[in-house]
Amino acid sequence: MSFKLSEAVGPAGKVYAVDVEQHKLDRLREIAKERAVTNITAIKGAYDDPGLAPGTIDAAIILDTYHE
């Protein structure tokens, strides 16, 4: 979803991809580098805190969180 959102917001926009599993973030960074995508920032969140400062995002999409 991060790459679809990256295209949607364009080069002036920013996508924050938050996950609690580091290996998923590492893989996202690898793919972004391979594709030369620069508007995605991977953030290691906690189970009770996404690690995003208040007021820093315009919208959020939350996927597959029930099992976390």
Secondary structure, 3 states (H helix, E strand, C coil): CHHHHHHHHCCCCCEEEEECCHHHHHHHHHHHHHHCCCCEEEEECECCECCCCCCCCCCCCCCCCCCC
